[in-house]
Amino acid sequence: MTTAANYAAFAARETRGVSPIYERLSIAVSRDEEVLALLGTLPPAKRQPNLLFGVVRFLGGPVEDPAAFHDYAVTNWPAISEQMRIRATQTNEAGRCAILLPVLAALPQPLALLDVGASAGLCLYPDRYSYRYGNYRIGTGDPVLSCAATGMALPARRPEVAWRAGLDLNPLDVTDPADFAWLEALIWPEHAHRRARLRAAAALATAEPPLLVRGDLVDDLPALAGQAPADATLVVFHTSVLYQVPPPRREAFAEVVRGLPGHWIASEAPNVLTYETLPTPPDDALRNVLALDGTPLAWTSPHGQAIVWFG
């Protein structure tokens, strides 16, 4: 897919009805030969819309007006390209715990959680967050993660977590101002509720810091998994991470994680991991596939807004 087609697809599949600002901007970039030529100087994996828009916002540039964005991008391309080369889209959306909860709560307790591509580790606290599935509420306190659930029995409890750890090529620290600014820049402009949720989740992580290890998801996973307590159920999980990993490394990761004791939960786009059969998605919105130990169970929204069970 060309860079122009990628931006057009991002507008149509991910931002439509979710972020009018990014929809307008993605369409504009898909037709902007000057900005597309600049993006062409980057490695293919570094040209994606979320990374470009996040970096421009991180640097204080405009995204609301496509013309102003164009002028800023062209004028400030050396700084933008430098940041795009060293950064990754590490969106640490705590709301994804709402789609993980039904699986986590059904596993033998307590759990030893290991998040691959953990960013700042904010998805390692499913036992601390509160949840709302329609009128059904689990837990008290903030943040409250709202999720539209279809076709499933709702979990009766939050999981019990005995150990939590994350693995990432570049772990982020929510107490570091620059790291937190990057996390905020990755939240789409209109999503004030997600910014509030990020701050509430960061407060929990600050009070009880997770174990975050800098390392590779294939080479360093077994050693970190080996630190999990033996009397807890190991759960290796990841959400919207493997699309950034080259296909051969995805396959190597799957082989490694299948060889570990415990369970594997994945929530990734349907073209990222291979499943023998998948039902038709419930609508045209971009959906991830939630799977347990390689068996697909549900369609999910990328930020945890909805889950449609079919397993």
KEKE-558141 format. One record per residue (C-alpha): x, y, z; residue in one letter; residue number from 1. Coordinates in steps of 0.5 Angstrom, whole numbers. Last residue first. Example, Ala and Ser with C-alpha at 12.3 -4.5 7.8 and 13.67 -1.06 7.14 Angstrom:
BEGIN
<xx->27; yy->-2; zz->14; code->s; pos->2> .
<xx->25; yy->-9; zz->16; code->a; pos->1> .
This chain:
BEGIN
<xx->-33; yy->-35; zz->41; code->g; pos->311> .
<xx->-37; yy->-29; zz->38; code->f; pos->310> .
<xx->-37; yy->-24; zz->43; code->w; pos->309> .
<xx->-37; yy->-16; zz->40; code->v; pos->308> .
<xx->-33; yy->-12; zz->45; code->i; pos->307> .
<xx->-33; yy->-4; zz->45; code->a; pos->306> .
<xx->-30; yy->2; zz->47; code->q; pos->305> .
<xx->-23; yy->-2; zz->48; code->g; pos->304> .
<xx->-19; yy->3; zz->45; code->h; pos->303> .
<xx->-18; yy->-1; zz->39; code->p; pos->302> .
<xx->-25; yy->-3; zz->38; code->s; pos->301> .
<xx->-26; yy->-11; zz->39; code->t; pos->300> .
<xx->-28; yy->-17; zz->35; code->w; pos->299> .
<xx->-29; yy->-23; zz->40; code->a; pos->298> .
<xx->-26; yy->-30; zz->41; code->l; pos->297> .
<xx->-21; yy->-32; zz->37; code->p; pos->296> .
<xx->-17; yy->-38; zz->39; code->t; pos->295> .
<xx->-9; yy->-37; zz->39; code->g; pos->294> .
<xx->-8; yy->-38; zz->47; code->d; pos->293> .
<xx->-14; yy->-33; zz->48; code->l; pos->292> .
<xx->-16; yy->-29; zz->42; code->a; pos->291> .
<xx->-19; yy->-22; zz->42; code->l; pos->290> .
<xx->-19; yy->-20; zz->34; code->v; pos->289> .
<xx->-18; yy->-12; zz->33; code->n; pos->288> .
<xx->-24; yy->-8; zz->29; code->r; pos->287> .
<xx->-23; yy->-2; zz->25; code->l; pos->286> .
<xx->-30; yy->0; zz->24; code->a; pos->285> .
<xx->-34; yy->-3; zz->18; code->d; pos->284> .
<xx->-39; yy->-6; zz->22; code->d; pos->283> .
<xx->-40; yy->-13; zz->26; code->p; pos->282> .
<xx->-34; yy->-16; zz->23; code->p; pos->281> .
<xx->-35; yy->-23; zz->19; code->t; pos->280> .
<xx->-33; yy->-29; zz->22; code->p; pos->279> .
<xx->-26; yy->-31; zz->23; code->l; pos->278> .
<xx->-23; yy->-38; zz->21; code->t; pos->277> .
<xx->-16; yy->-41; zz->21; code->e; pos->276> .
<xx->-13; yy->-35; zz->25; code->y; pos->275> .
<xx->-7; yy->-31; zz->23; code->t; pos->274> .
<xx->-4; yy->-26; zz->27; code->l; pos->273> .
<xx->-3; yy->-19; zz->24; code->v; pos->272> .
<xx->-8; yy->-18; zz->19; code->n; pos->271> .
<xx->-14; yy->-19; zz->24; code->p; pos->270> .
<xx->-12; yy->-13; zz->28; code->a; pos->269> .
<xx->-9; yy->-15; zz->34; code->e; pos->268> .
<xx->-12; yy->-16; zz->41; code->s; pos->267> .
<xx->-8; yy->-22; zz->44; code->a; pos->266> .
<xx->-8; yy->-26; zz->50; code->i; pos->265> .
<xx->-3; yy->-32; zz->52; code->w; pos->264> .
<xx->-4; yy->-37; zz->58; code->h; pos->263> .
<xx->0; yy->-40; zz->63; code->g; pos->262> .
<xx->7; yy->-44; zz->62; code->p; pos->261> .
<xx->11; yy->-41; zz->56; code->l; pos->260> .
<xx->12; yy->-45; zz->49; code->g; pos->259> .
<xx->6; yy->-42; zz->46; code->r; pos->258> .
<xx->10; yy->-35; zz->48; code->v; pos->257> .
<xx->16; yy->-37; zz->44; code->v; pos->256> .
<xx->13; yy->-39; zz->38; code->e; pos->255> .
<xx->8; yy->-33; zz->37; code->a; pos->254> .
<xx->14; yy->-29; zz->38; code->f; pos->253> .
<xx->18; yy->-32; zz->32; code->a; pos->252> .
<xx->12; yy->-31; zz->28; code->e; pos->251> .
<xx->11; yy->-24; zz->30; code->r; pos->250> .
<xx->19; yy->-23; zz->28; code->r; pos->249> .
<xx->18; yy->-26; zz->21; code->p; pos->248> .
<xx->12; yy->-21; zz->20; code->p; pos->247> .
<xx->16; yy->-15; zz->22; code->p; pos->246> .
<xx->13; yy->-12; zz->29; code->v; pos->245> .
<xx->10; yy->-5; zz->29; code->q; pos->244> .
<xx->3; yy->-9; zz->27; code->y; pos->243> .
<xx->5; yy->-13; zz->33; code->l; pos->242> .
<xx->3; yy->-8; zz->39; code->v; pos->241> .
<xx->-5; yy->-7; zz->38; code->s; pos->240> .
<xx->-6; yy->-10; zz->45; code->t; pos->239> .
<xx->-1; yy->-15; zz->48; code->h; pos->238> .
<xx->-2; yy->-21; zz->53; code->f; pos->237> .
<xx->2; yy->-26; zz->57; code->v; pos->236> .
<xx->-2; yy->-29; zz->63; code->v; pos->235> .
<xx->2; yy->-33; zz->68; code->l; pos->234> .
<xx->-2; yy->-36; zz->73; code->t; pos->233> .
<xx->0; yy->-35; zz->80; code->a; pos->232> .
<xx->4; yy->-40; zz->85; code->d; pos->231> .
<xx->10; yy->-40; zz->81; code->a; pos->230> .
<xx->11; yy->-33; zz->82; code->p; pos->229> .
<xx->13; yy->-29; zz->75; code->a; pos->228> .
<xx->21; yy->-28; zz->74; code->q; pos->227> .
<xx->21; yy->-34; zz->69; code->g; pos->226> .
<xx->17; yy->-29; zz->64; code->a; pos->225> .
<xx->22; yy->-24; zz->64; code->l; pos->224> .
<xx->27; yy->-29; zz->62; code->a; pos->223> .
<xx->23; yy->-32; zz->57; code->p; pos->222> .
<xx->21; yy->-25; zz->54; code->l; pos->221> .
<xx->28; yy->-23; zz->53; code->d; pos->220> .
<xx->30; yy->-25; zz->46; code->d; pos->219> .
<xx->23; yy->-25; zz->43; code->v; pos->218> .
<xx->19; yy->-19; zz->45; code->l; pos->217> .
<xx->26; yy->-15; zz->45; code->d; pos->216> .
<xx->28; yy->-11; zz->52; code->g; pos->215> .
<xx->27; yy->-6; zz->57; code->r; pos->214> .
<xx->24; yy->-8; zz->63; code->v; pos->213> .
<xx->18; yy->-5; zz->67; code->l; pos->212> .
<xx->16; yy->-8; zz->73; code->l; pos->211> .
<xx->10; yy->-4; zz->75; code->p; pos->210> .
<xx->10; yy->3; zz->80; code->p; pos->209> .
<xx->5; yy->3; zz->85; code->e; pos->208> .
<xx->3; yy->10; zz->87; code->a; pos->207> .
<xx->6; yy->12; zz->80; code->t; pos->206> .
<xx->2; yy->7; zz->76; code->a; pos->205> .
<xx->-4; yy->9; zz->80; code->l; pos->204> .
<xx->-3; yy->16; zz->78; code->a; pos->203> .
<xx->-2; yy->15; zz->71; code->a; pos->202> .
<xx->-9; yy->11; zz->71; code->a; pos->201> .
<xx->-12; yy->18; zz->73; code->a; pos->200> .
<xx->-8; yy->22; zz->68; code->r; pos->199> .
<xx->-9; yy->17; zz->62; code->l; pos->198> .
<xx->-17; yy->17; zz->64; code->r; pos->197> .
<xx->-17; yy->25; zz->64; code->a; pos->196> .
<xx->-13; yy->25; zz->57; code->r; pos->195> .
<xx->-18; yy->19; zz->55; code->r; pos->194> .
<xx->-24; yy->23; zz->57; code->h; pos->193> .
<xx->-21; yy->29; zz->53; code->a; pos->192> .
<xx->-21; yy->25; zz->46; code->h; pos->191> .
<xx->-22; yy->31; zz->41; code->e; pos->190> .
<xx->-15; yy->31; zz->40; code->p; pos->189> .
<xx->-13; yy->24; zz->39; code->w; pos->188> .
<xx->-9; yy->21; zz->45; code->i; pos->187> .
<xx->-1; yy->20; zz->42; code->l; pos->186> .
<xx->1; yy->27; zz->45; code->a; pos->185> .
<xx->-1; yy->25; zz->52; code->e; pos->184> .
<xx->3; yy->19; zz->52; code->l; pos->183> .
<xx->9; yy->24; zz->49; code->w; pos->182> .
<xx->8; yy->29; zz->54; code->a; pos->181> .
<xx->8; yy->23; zz->60; code->f; pos->180> .
<xx->15; yy->21; zz->57; code->d; pos->179> .
<xx->17; yy->28; zz->57; code->a; pos->178> .
<xx->15; yy->30; zz->64; code->p; pos->177> .
<xx->18; yy->23; zz->67; code->d; pos->176> .
<xx->13; yy->21; zz->72; code->t; pos->175> .
<xx->9; yy->17; zz->67; code->v; pos->174> .
<xx->16; yy->13; zz->66; code->d; pos->173> .
<xx->16; yy->10; zz->59; code->l; pos->172> .
<xx->19; yy->3; zz->57; code->p; pos->171> .
<xx->23; yy->3; zz->50; code->n; pos->170> .
<xx->24; yy->-4; zz->47; code->l; pos->169> .
<xx->18; yy->-6; zz->52; code->d; pos->168> .
<xx->17; yy->-11; zz->56; code->l; pos->167> .
<xx->12; yy->-10; zz->62; code->g; pos->166> .
<xx->11; yy->-14; zz->69; code->a; pos->165> .
<xx->5; yy->-15; zz->74; code->r; pos->164> .
<xx->5; yy->-20; zz->80; code->w; pos->163> .
<xx->0; yy->-22; zz->84; code->a; pos->162> .
<xx->-6; yy->-20; zz->81; code->v; pos->161> .
<xx->-13; yy->-22; zz->83; code->e; pos->160> .
<xx->-18; yy->-21; zz->77; code->p; pos->159> .
<xx->-24; yy->-16; zz->77; code->r; pos->158> .
<xx->-31; yy->-19; zz->79; code->r; pos->157> .
<xx->-37; yy->-22; zz->76; code->a; pos->156> .
<xx->-35; yy->-22; zz->68; code->p; pos->155> .
<xx->-41; yy->-20; zz->63; code->l; pos->154> .
<xx->-44; yy->-26; zz->59; code->a; pos->153> .
<xx->-43; yy->-25; zz->52; code->m; pos->152> .
<xx->-46; yy->-23; zz->46; code->g; pos->151> .
<xx->-45; yy->-15; zz->46; code->t; pos->150> .
<xx->-41; yy->-11; zz->50; code->a; pos->149> .
<xx->-41; yy->-3; zz->50; code->a; pos->148> .
<xx->-35; yy->-1; zz->54; code->c; pos->147> .
<xx->-34; yy->4; zz->59; code->s; pos->146> .
<xx->-27; yy->4; zz->63; code->l; pos->145> .
<xx->-28; yy->8; zz->70; code->v; pos->144> .
<xx->-22; yy->11; zz->72; code->p; pos->143> .
<xx->-23; yy->12; zz->78; code->d; pos->142> .
<xx->-27; yy->9; zz->84; code->g; pos->141> .
<xx->-31; yy->3; zz->85; code->t; pos->140> .
<xx->-31; yy->-4; zz->82; code->g; pos->139> .
<xx->-36; yy->-7; zz->77; code->i; pos->138> .
<xx->-42; yy->-4; zz->74; code->r; pos->137> .
<xx->-47; yy->-6; zz->69; code->y; pos->136> .
<xx->-51; yy->-1; zz->66; code->n; pos->135> .
<xx->-48; yy->-1; zz->59; code->g; pos->134> .
<xx->-41; yy->-5; zz->61; code->y; pos->133> .
<xx->-38; yy->0; zz->66; code->r; pos->132> .
<xx->-31; yy->-2; zz->69; code->y; pos->131> .
<xx->-27; yy->0; zz->75; code->s; pos->130> .
<xx->-20; yy->0; zz->75; code->y; pos->129> .
<xx->-15; yy->-3; zz->80; code->r; pos->128> .
<xx->-15; yy->-10; zz->78; code->d; pos->127> .
<xx->-14; yy->-9; zz->71; code->p; pos->126> .
<xx->-8; yy->-5; zz->73; code->y; pos->125> .
<xx->-2; yy->-8; zz->68; code->l; pos->124> .
<xx->-5; yy->-4; zz->62; code->c; pos->123> .
<xx->-2; yy->2; zz->65; code->l; pos->122> .
<xx->5; yy->-1; zz->64; code->g; pos->121> .
<xx->9; yy->6; zz->61; code->a; pos->120> .
<xx->9; yy->3; zz->54; code->s; pos->119> .
<xx->8; yy->-5; zz->55; code->a; pos->118> .
<xx->10; yy->-8; zz->48; code->g; pos->117> .
<xx->9; yy->-14; zz->51; code->v; pos->116> .
<xx->5; yy->-14; zz->58; code->d; pos->115> .
<xx->6; yy->-20; zz->63; code->l; pos->114> .
<xx->1; yy->-21; zz->68; code->l; pos->113> .
<xx->2; yy->-26; zz->74; code->a; pos->112> .
<xx->-5; yy->-28; zz->76; code->l; pos->111> .
<xx->-9; yy->-30; zz->82; code->p; pos->110> .
<xx->-13; yy->-34; zz->80; code->q; pos->109> .
<xx->-15; yy->-39; zz->75; code->p; pos->108> .
<xx->-17; yy->-35; zz->68; code->l; pos->107> .
<xx->-25; yy->-33; zz->68; code->a; pos->106> .
<xx->-23; yy->-26; zz->70; code->a; pos->105> .
<xx->-17; yy->-25; zz->65; code->l; pos->104> .
<xx->-22; yy->-27; zz->59; code->v; pos->103> .
<xx->-28; yy->-22; zz->61; code->p; pos->102> .
<xx->-23; yy->-17; zz->63; code->l; pos->101> .
<xx->-19; yy->-16; zz->57; code->l; pos->100> .
<xx->-24; yy->-12; zz->53; code->i; pos->99> .
<xx->-25; yy->-7; zz->59; code->a; pos->98> .
<xx->-17; yy->-7; zz->60; code->c; pos->97> .
<xx->-16; yy->-4; zz->53; code->r; pos->96> .
<xx->-19; yy->3; zz->57; code->g; pos->95> .
<xx->-12; yy->4; zz->60; code->a; pos->94> .
<xx->-10; yy->6; zz->53; code->e; pos->93> .
<xx->-2; yy->7; zz->53; code->n; pos->92> .
<xx->-1; yy->9; zz->46; code->t; pos->91> .
<xx->6; yy->7; zz->44; code->q; pos->90> .
<xx->7; yy->10; zz->37; code->t; pos->89> .
<xx->14; yy->10; zz->36; code->a; pos->88> .
<xx->20; yy->15; zz->37; code->r; pos->87> .
<xx->27; yy->15; zz->35; code->i; pos->86> .
<xx->26; yy->16; zz->27; code->r; pos->85> .
<xx->19; yy->20; zz->28; code->m; pos->84> .
<xx->23; yy->25; zz->33; code->q; pos->83> .
<xx->28; yy->26; zz->28; code->e; pos->82> .
<xx->23; yy->27; zz->22; code->s; pos->81> .
<xx->19; yy->32; zz->26; code->i; pos->80> .
<xx->26; yy->36; zz->28; code->a; pos->79> .
<xx->28; yy->36; zz->20; code->p; pos->78> .
<xx->21; yy->37; zz->18; code->w; pos->77> .
<xx->20; yy->44; zz->21; code->n; pos->76> .
<xx->18; yy->48; zz->15; code->t; pos->75> .
<xx->15; yy->43; zz->11; code->v; pos->74> .
<xx->11; yy->40; zz->17; code->a; pos->73> .
<xx->9; yy->47; zz->20; code->y; pos->72> .
<xx->6; yy->49; zz->13; code->d; pos->71> .
<xx->2; yy->43; zz->12; code->h; pos->70> .
<xx->-1; yy->43; zz->19; code->f; pos->69> .
<xx->-3; yy->50; zz->18; code->a; pos->68> .
<xx->-6; yy->48; zz->11; code->a; pos->67> .
<xx->-9; yy->42; zz->15; code->p; pos->66> .
<xx->-13; yy->46; zz->20; code->d; pos->65> .
<xx->-14; yy->42; zz->27; code->e; pos->64> .
<xx->-7; yy->39; zz->27; code->v; pos->63> .
<xx->-2; yy->45; zz->29; code->p; pos->62> .
<xx->5; yy->44; zz->32; code->g; pos->61> .
<xx->7; yy->44; zz->39; code->g; pos->60> .
<xx->13; yy->39; zz->38; code->l; pos->59> .
<xx->9; yy->33; zz->41; code->f; pos->58> .
<xx->3; yy->35; zz->37; code->r; pos->57> .
<xx->7; yy->34; zz->31; code->v; pos->56> .
<xx->10; yy->28; zz->34; code->v; pos->55> .
<xx->3; yy->25; zz->35; code->g; pos->54> .
<xx->1; yy->27; zz->28; code->f; pos->53> .
<xx->7; yy->24; zz->25; code->l; pos->52> .
<xx->6; yy->17; zz->29; code->l; pos->51> .
<xx->-1; yy->16; zz->28; code->n; pos->50> .
<xx->-1; yy->17; zz->21; code->p; pos->49> .
<xx->4; yy->12; zz->19; code->q; pos->48> .
<xx->11; yy->14; zz->16; code->r; pos->47> .
<xx->16; yy->10; zz->21; code->k; pos->46> .
<xx->15; yy->3; zz->18; code->a; pos->45> .
<xx->17; yy->5; zz->11; code->p; pos->44> .
<xx->23; yy->8; zz->13; code->p; pos->43> .
<xx->23; yy->16; zz->12; code->l; pos->42> .
<xx->25; yy->20; zz->6; code->t; pos->41> .
<xx->18; yy->18; zz->3; code->g; pos->40> .
<xx->15; yy->22; zz->9; code->l; pos->39> .
<xx->18; yy->28; zz->6; code->l; pos->38> .
<xx->15; yy->26; zz->-1; code->a; pos->37> .
<xx->8; yy->25; zz->2; code->l; pos->36> .
<xx->9; yy->32; zz->5; code->v; pos->35> .
<xx->10; yy->35; zz->-2; code->e; pos->34> .
<xx->5; yy->31; zz->-5; code->e; pos->33> .
<xx->-1; yy->33; zz->-1; code->d; pos->32> .
<xx->-7; yy->29; zz->-3; code->r; pos->31> .
<xx->-6; yy->23; zz->3; code->s; pos->30> .
<xx->-4; yy->29; zz->7; code->v; pos->29> .
<xx->-11; yy->32; zz->7; code->a; pos->28> .
<xx->-15; yy->26; zz->8; code->i; pos->27> .
<xx->-11; yy->24; zz->14; code->s; pos->26> .
<xx->-12; yy->32; zz->16; code->l; pos->25> .
<xx->-19; yy->32; zz->15; code->r; pos->24> .
<xx->-20; yy->25; zz->19; code->e; pos->23> .
<xx->-15; yy->27; zz->24; code->y; pos->22> .
<xx->-20; yy->33; zz->26; code->i; pos->21> .
<xx->-26; yy->29; zz->25; code->p; pos->20> .
<xx->-24; yy->24; zz->30; code->s; pos->19> .
<xx->-28; yy->18; zz->32; code->v; pos->18> .
<xx->-34; yy->18; zz->27; code->g; pos->17> .
<xx->-29; yy->17; zz->21; code->r; pos->16> .
<xx->-22; yy->16; zz->24; code->t; pos->15> .
<xx->-20; yy->9; zz->24; code->e; pos->14> .
<xx->-23; yy->6; zz->17; code->r; pos->13> .
<xx->-24; yy->12; zz->12; code->a; pos->12> .
<xx->-18; yy->17; zz->15; code->a; pos->11> .
<xx->-13; yy->11; zz->16; code->f; pos->10> .
<xx->-15; yy->8; zz->9; code->a; pos->9> .
<xx->-13; yy->15; zz->6; code->a; pos->8> .
<xx->-7; yy->16; zz->10; code->y; pos->7> .
<xx->-5; yy->9; zz->8; code->n; pos->6> .
<xx->-7; yy->10; zz->0; code->a; pos->5> .
<xx->-2; yy->16; zz->0; code->a; pos->4> .
<xx->3; yy->12; zz->4; code->t; pos->3> .
<xx->3; yy->7; zz->-2; code->t; pos->2> .
<xx->0; yy->0; zz->0; code->m; pos->1> .
